[in-house]
Each structure stands twice: as structure tokens, then as C-alpha cells.
Amino acid sequence: MTTGSPVTPDATTNTTTHAARVAFSGRNLLAGLLLGVGVAAFVDEVVFHQLLHWHHFYDRSTPEVGLVSDGIFHAFGWFAAIGSMFLLADLSRRQAVWWTRWWGGLLLGTGLFQLYDGIVQHKLFGLHQIRYDVDLLPYDLTWNLIAVAMIAVGLVLVIRTRRRAADA
């Protein structure tokens, strides 16, 4: 505190918190990205693999191999989510959680994973399709357009927080 300038505890706390957020902005983004990947993997696994039975992670072999591939995929998603929670706990301990940047990372991670799944795994590698014995175009368009929308919103949030960090 400087002499003669009225500084309230709230102003000091807000300045300290903002400085911590800026200092750990990359970690906030990474925590969101990892959870986004974990959420996308979890939703894909639970909804499309387990509940709807539309496909397995790897459909180019036997159903047993498909189930094993689902288990590995599910574990990958959980590792990403748990890693994200450790990062978020560390950020919280440091009073450096920047929720806007974290949400941007979450949307980016979810959208990027979904777009990767829709383009690379579905079309380029042919590991599986969203579902079989139907016209795939509406499913592919919906899957990939939702991914692009999440990426766009995530990018807006990340760019906004980057500008705020640069102004600080």
C-alpha cells in the first residue's frame, strides 16, 4: 500500500487475483481443454457407445475388440478429466482460476475433440461411423457443425481473455 492512496481490501484482492489469473492464464486454458476432451470422450462413450449402441471406438474388427477399444477410450477420457481437476484445484489454491478462460478452453477442447473425431476417425481413418445403415450426411453435418460452433464460442472467450491479459 502506498501512503495517501485509499486502497480497500477488495481492491487489493481483485488486483492480486487478476495478476494471478494472468500469470496462470495458460494453465487455466489447459485445465479447460483437458476437461473438454474428457467431457467429449465421456459423452461419446456413454451416449453413442453404451446407451444407443451405434458404434464402438474401433468397429473394424470383432465386437470383443470393439468393447476393449471402448474401455481404453473411456479410460483416456477419464485421465484427461482427472488431470484437468488437478490443474483446477491448483489454480483454486493459488486463487488464480479465470473462469472465462477456463470455459473457453472447455469449449475448445470439446469442439476440437469432436471435430477430430468426426473428420479424422470417422472419415479419414474409418475407425467407426456415427451410426450404420442410415444416411450419414445429416449425422455428420450435425456432429461437425456442433463442433465448429463450440470451437467458435471457445475461441471468442479465449481471445477476449488474452486481450484482457495483454492490457494488464
N, C-alpha and C positions, 0 to 999 in steps of 0.2 A: 504494500500500500504506500502511496506517496502522500506526503503531508499536504493538507489543504484540499485534496480531492475526495469528495464523498464516494466511497465505494461500499456498496452493500454486500453482505454475504452472497446474495443471489447473483449479483453481477460478477463477483469473483468466481463463483461456482460455474456460472454459464460460460465465462471466458475459459476457465480451466477445462470444462467438459468439451467445448468446441475445439480447443487446442488438442485434446486427447483424441477426439474424433478425427481430426485432420491427420494427426500423427499415425493413426491406425486405420486410415481410410482403405488401404489395400487389404488389410485383414478383415474389415467389415465386408468388403466386396467378396473376398474369398469365402467367408463364412456363408454368405447368401448363395453364392454359386454352388458350393458343395451341397447345401440343403436343397437347392433347386434340382440338382441332379438326383439326389436321393428321393425327393418327392416324385419326380417324373418316373424314376425307376419303380418306386413303390406303387404308384397309381397304375402304371402299365402292367406290372406283375399281378397285382391283386385284381384289377378290373378285367383286363383283357386275357390274362393267362388263367387265373383261377376261377373267377366268377362266370365270365362269358365263355370260356374255353375256345376263344377264337384262334389262338396260336400259342406256341412256345417261343422262348428266346431263339432256339435253333430248331427249325422244322424240317431240315433236310436229312433226317435220319429216323430212327425209331422213336416211338413215344417215350420210352425209357430215357433215351439220350435227351429228348426234349425236356423231361422233368428235371434231369440233372442240370441241364443248362439253365433252367428257370431258377433252381436253387442257387447256382453260382451268381446269376444276375441279381437275385434278391439279396444275397449277401453283399454284393458290390454296392447296391443302393443303401443298405443299412450302414455300411462302413462310411460312405460319403456323408450320410445324415449324422452319424455319431461324431465324425470328425468335425463337422460343422458345429455341433453342440459344444464341443470342447473349445473351439475358437470363440464362440459366442460367450461362453462362461468366462473365458479370459478377458474378453472385451468388457464384459459387465463388471468384472473385478476391477478393471482399470478405469471404469466409468467412461468408456470410450465407444459404447455402442452408438452407431449412427444409423438409426432405423431406416431412413430414406435410402441410404446407400445399400444397406443390407437387403431391403425389399427389391431394389434394382438388381442386385446380384441374384436374389432368389428367382426373379422372373427371367433374368438372362440364363441362369443355369437350367431352369425348367424348359424354357423355349429352345435353347441350343441343343439340349439333350434330345428333345422331341423332334427337332428338325433333323438332327444327325440320324436318329432312329428312322424317321420317315424317308430320308433320301439315301443314306448310306446302307443301313441294314435292310430296309425294305426293297429298295430299287437297285442299288449298285451291287451289293453282295448277295441279295436274295435269301438272307437268313430266315426270314419269315415275312408274311404279309399281315396287314391288319386283320383280315379275315379271308376266308376262302369261299369259293363257289358263289361269288357275288360280283357285281360290277365294282371294281376297286376305285374308280375315279372319284366318286363322292367321298369315300372314306379318306383317300389320300389327300384330296383338297382340304377337307375339314381338318385333318390331322396337321398338315403343314401350315395352313393359314392360321390356326390357333397358335402354333409355334411361332410364326412370324409376328403375330400380334403381341405375344408375351415378350419376345425379343425387343420389339419396338418400344413398348412401355418400359421395360427394364433399362434400355439404352437412354431413354429420356431421363429417368431417375438418376442413373449413374452420371450422365453428363451434367445435370443440374448440381449434383453434389461435388463434382470435380471443379465446377466453376466457383462454388462457394469455398472450396478448399483453396483455390488459387487466389481468391480475393482476401483470404485471411492473412 
